Amino acid sequence: MAVGQKYHISQNDDGKWQVKGEKAGKALKLFDKQKEAIAYAKTVAGNQEGNFVIHKLDGKIRKQDYSRAESEKKTDKKATKPEKKPSTDKQSKPAAKPVKKTEKVKPAKK
């Protein structure tokens, strides 16, 4: 599988979040919230089998999504885990009290 374009999500000088191709001069799209920019980058990178990098406000890397294949592996692992059944009890059970140690008792003679 060939790896596509790498997209960077970062904040520009205006305070908007941008999605930008790695070697691009201009942003593909601007967003008010980082969450919106991440969702867009996931879609674009997924369509092109690319990946994306999320930057913090200071420009340092917050998270790197290496490839679409990595994301699929993670979802496969989640699918194989058994689901927890919700508790039917309305009240939670109290925790068991610790057992106190006592002296050893010798068995009675017969």
Rosetta blueprint (number, residue, H / E / L):
1 M L
2 A L
3 V L
4 G L
5 Q L
6 K E
7 Y E
8 H E
9 I E
10 S E
11 Q E
12 N L
13 D L
14 D L
15 G L
16 K L
17 W E
18 Q E
19 V E
20 K E
21 G E
22 E L
23 K L
24 A L
25 G L
26 K L
27 A L
28 L L
29 K E
30 L E
31 F E
32 D L
33 K L
34 Q H
35 K H
36 E H
37 A H
38 I H
39 A H
40 Y H
41 A H
42 K H
43 T H
44 V H
45 A H
46 G H
47 N H
48 Q L
49 E L
50 G L
51 N E
52 F E
53 V E
54 I E
55 H E
56 K L
57 L L
58 D L
59 G L
60 K L
61 I E
62 R E
63 K E
64 Q E
65 D E
66 Y L
67 S L
68 R H
69 A H
70 E H
71 S H
72 E H
73 K H
74 K H
75 T H
76 D H
77 K H
78 K H
79 A H
80 T H
81 K L
82 P L
83 E L
84 K L
85 K L
86 P L
87 S L
88 T L
89 D L
90 K L
91 Q L
92 S L
93 K L
94 P L
95 A L
96 A L
97 K L
98 P L
99 V L
100 K L
101 K L
102 T L
103 E L
104 K L
105 V L
106 K L
107 P L
108 A L
109 K L
110 K L
